[in-house]
Amino acid sequence: MVLGNDAYSTSIMAEMVSRAQKKVTVGSLWVSLDQLALRKIIEKRSVKNEDQQGGRPRIYYRLTRLGLDQLKQLQQYHLRVWNDVPVLDSYEV
C-alpha cells in the first residue's frame, strides 16, 4: 500500500526490510504474494520491460478493495487492543 501501484518484488522486499528490520528471502516473499493474490487481497499484473531484451516481465502488485477493507479492520483491531496500554518506554518492571 505504501508503494502504490508501482510495487514489485524488489521494492516490496526493500520496504519490508526497512520497516521490519528483518531479512526477507525473495522466495518466501513470492509465496506470500501469490497467496495474497489467490485470496484476492492483492492483484498481480505483468508488464514487459522494454529496456531489457529477452528479460522476464516485471510483476506489479496492488491492493484490492477487499485487501483495503481487511487492512482497515486490522488497523481498528490494533487500535482497540492498544488503546488503554500506557507508553511502554516509561513502564518499569
CYANA upper distance limits for C-alpha pairs under 8 A (distance plus 0.5 A):
  1 MET  CA      5 ASN  CA      8.46
  1 MET  CA     62 ARG  CA      7.61
  1 MET  CA     63 LEU  CA      6.83
  3 LEU  CA      7 ALA  CA      5.87
  3 LEU  CA     11 SER  CA      8.32
  3 LEU  CA     12 ILE  CA      8.04
  4 GLY  CA     62 ARG  CA      7.23
  5 ASN  CA     60 TYR  CA      7.64
  5 ASN  CA     61 TYR  CA      7.04
  5 ASN  CA     62 ARG  CA      5.74
  6 ASP  CA     60 TYR  CA      6.74
  6 ASP  CA     61 TYR  CA      7.73
  6 ASP  CA     62 ARG  CA      8.28
  7 ALA  CA     11 SER  CA      6.53
  7 ALA  CA     12 ILE  CA      6.55
  7 ALA  CA     60 TYR  CA      5.93
  7 ALA  CA     61 TYR  CA      5.90
  7 ALA  CA     62 ARG  CA      7.35
  8 TYR  CA     12 ILE  CA      6.43
  8 TYR  CA     58 ARG  CA      7.71
  8 TYR  CA     59 ILE  CA      6.38
  8 TYR  CA     60 TYR  CA      5.09
  8 TYR  CA     61 TYR  CA      6.48
  9 SER  CA     13 MET  CA      6.45
  9 SER  CA     26 VAL  CA      7.89
  9 SER  CA     29 LEU  CA      7.83
  9 SER  CA     30 TRP  CA      7.76
  9 SER  CA     59 ILE  CA      8.03
  9 SER  CA     60 TYR  CA      8.17
 10 THR  CA     14 ALA  CA      6.72
 11 SER  CA     15 GLU  CA      6.65
 12 ILE  CA     16 MET  CA      6.67
 13 MET  CA     17 VAL  CA      6.67
 13 MET  CA     24 VAL  CA      7.09
 13 MET  CA     26 VAL  CA      7.87
 13 MET  CA     29 LEU  CA      7.80
 14 ALA  CA     18 SER  CA      6.58
 15 GLU  CA     19 ARG  CA      6.59
 16 MET  CA     20 ALA  CA      6.10
 16 MET  CA     21 GLN  CA      7.77
 16 MET  CA     22 LYS  CA      8.01
 16 MET  CA     24 VAL  CA      8.08
 17 VAL  CA     21 GLN  CA      5.27
 17 VAL  CA     22 LYS  CA      5.72
 17 VAL  CA     23 LYS  CA      6.31
 17 VAL  CA     24 VAL  CA      7.28
 18 SER  CA     22 LYS  CA      8.38
 24 VAL  CA     28 SER  CA      7.61
 24 VAL  CA     29 LEU  CA      7.42
 25 THR  CA     29 LEU  CA      6.77
 26 VAL  CA     30 TRP  CA      6.65
 27 GLY  CA     31 VAL  CA      6.80
 28 SER  CA     32 SER  CA      6.70
 29 LEU  CA     33 LEU  CA      6.57
 30 TRP  CA     34 ASP  CA      6.50
 31 VAL  CA     35 GLN  CA      6.72
 32 SER  CA     36 LEU  CA      6.72
 33 LEU  CA     37 ALA  CA      6.64
 33 LEU  CA     42 ILE  CA      8.28
 34 ASP  CA     38 LEU  CA      6.66
 35 GLN  CA     39 ARG  CA      6.79
 36 LEU  CA     40 LYS  CA      6.77
 36 LEU  CA     41 ILE  CA      5.74
 36 LEU  CA     42 ILE  CA      6.28
 37 ALA  CA     41 ILE  CA      6.30
 37 ALA  CA     42 ILE  CA      5.37
 37 ALA  CA     43 GLU  CA      6.01
 37 ALA  CA     44 LYS  CA      7.30
 40 LYS  CA     64 THR  CA      7.43
 40 LYS  CA     66 LEU  CA      7.44
 40 LYS  CA     67 GLY  CA      7.77
 41 ILE  CA     63 LEU  CA      6.75
 41 ILE  CA     64 THR  CA      6.03
 41 ILE  CA     65 ARG  CA      8.14
 41 ILE  CA     66 LEU  CA      6.15
 41 ILE  CA     67 GLY  CA      4.57
 41 ILE  CA     68 LEU  CA      8.26
 42 ILE  CA     61 TYR  CA      6.90
 42 ILE  CA     62 ARG  CA      5.89
 42 ILE  CA     63 LEU  CA      4.91
 42 ILE  CA     64 THR  CA      5.61
 42 ILE  CA     67 GLY  CA      6.79
 43 GLU  CA     61 TYR  CA      6.02
 43 GLU  CA     62 ARG  CA      5.88
 43 GLU  CA     63 LEU  CA      6.92
 43 GLU  CA     64 THR  CA      6.94
 44 LYS  CA     59 ILE  CA      6.88
 44 LYS  CA     60 TYR  CA      6.16
 44 LYS  CA     61 TYR  CA      5.20
 44 LYS  CA     62 ARG  CA      7.33
 45 ARG  CA     59 ILE  CA      6.05
 45 ARG  CA     60 TYR  CA      5.75
 45 ARG  CA     61 TYR  CA      7.00
 46 SER  CA     57 PRO  CA      6.39
 46 SER  CA     58 ARG  CA      6.20
 46 SER  CA     59 ILE  CA      4.98
 46 SER  CA     60 TYR  CA      6.77
 47 VAL  CA     57 PRO  CA      5.75
 47 VAL  CA     58 ARG  CA      5.78
 47 VAL  CA     59 ILE  CA      6.82
 47 VAL  CA     60 TYR  CA      7.96
 48 LYS  CA     56 ARG  CA      7.65
 48 LYS  CA     57 PRO  CA      4.77
 48 LYS  CA     58 ARG  CA      6.79
 49 ASN  CA     53 GLN  CA      8.43
 49 ASN  CA     55 GLY  CA      7.60
 49 ASN  CA     56 ARG  CA      7.95
 49 ASN  CA     57 PRO  CA      6.18
 49 ASN  CA     58 ARG  CA      7.03
 63 LEU  CA     67 GLY  CA      6.14
 63 LEU  CA     68 LEU  CA      6.97
 64 THR  CA     68 LEU  CA      6.70
 65 ARG  CA     69 ASP  CA      6.67
 66 LEU  CA     70 GLN  CA      6.69
 67 GLY  CA     71 LEU  CA      6.64
 68 LEU  CA     72 LYS  CA      6.70
 69 ASP  CA     73 GLN  CA      6.84
 70 GLN  CA     74 LEU  CA      6.67
 71 LEU  CA     75 GLN  CA      6.55
 72 LYS  CA     76 GLN  CA      6.69
 73 GLN  CA     77 TYR  CA      6.65
 74 LEU  CA     78 HIS  CA      6.77
 75 GLN  CA     79 LEU  CA      6.71
 76 GLN  CA     80 ARG  CA      6.69
 77 TYR  CA     81 VAL  CA      6.71
 78 HIS  CA     82 TRP  CA      6.56
 79 LEU  CA     83 ASN  CA      6.08
 86 PRO  CA     91 TYR  CA      8.24
 87 VAL  CA     91 TYR  CA      7.48
